[in-house]
Amino acid sequence: MSDFSYEYLPWRGVSADTFRFFKAKTKIDSTGKPVEIGFVYPNESVKVRTLDKKGFYTKGDIAKAGLYSRDRFSAGLTRL
């Protein structure tokens, strides 16, 4: 049985703070190697990107998930 931890880590030029804002956590194996990044949608579905080889899978009802991160901004926001 493997033990994993989850952290907000920088990756490909994206800061850990940005991952934290968007609630995208990196899954880390017991050796300290990042293995996946999970992107949480507004309905709590998760799209997971595997890091060892490029691939994706989902958890939850991703068909009803809507737009990723729409819950991170106020309605009617037109500029950052």
N, C-alpha and C positions, 0 to 999 in steps of 0.2 A: 504494500500500500504506500503510495507516494504522499508526501506532505507538501502542501503548497502555501505560499503567502501571496497577498495581493497588495500592490503598491501603485502609486502614481509616479511613473518614471518618464523622463524625457526620451524621445525617440524620433529619429529622422528630422531633427531641427525643431520639433515641437516640445515646448517646455513642460515640465511636470505640473506647473500651475495651470497651464491650458488643459492638460488631461484632467486635473482636479475639477476645473470649472465645468467641463463636459461630462464628468463622472465616468471617465474611461480608465479602468484599472488594468494593470499588467499582472498576469499570473506568473509567479516565479516558482520554479521547482526547488527541491531540497538542496541542490548544488549551487543555487543562486542565479541560475540561467533563466532569463525571461522566455516564456514559451507561448503566451497568447496575450492579446489585448481584447477586453470586453467593452463594447460600446452599448450603453443602456439607453433604450428608447423611452418615450414618455409613458407607455403602457407597461413598463418594466420588462419588456422583451429585450433580449441581448443578442447583438451580432458579434461574433467572436472571430478575430483574425488570428490565424496561427502564424507563428514567426519562424519556425524551423523550415518550412516550405510554404510558399504563399497559398493560403486557402482560407475559406470562410465556412462557418456553420452558425446556426441560430438556436436560441433557446426561447421558448414562449411563442406567443401568437404574433409573429413578425408581420403577417399579412395585414393585421389591424394596428400596426405600430405607429403609422403616420410618419411625419417628417422627423428625422433625427435631430435632437436638441431644440425643438421648437419650445419646449418647456423652460429653456434656459433664458429666454428673452420675453420682455413684456409685450402684450398685444399692441399692435399698431406702431411698433418701433420701426423707424425707417432708416436711422443712422446709428452707428456705434460711436 
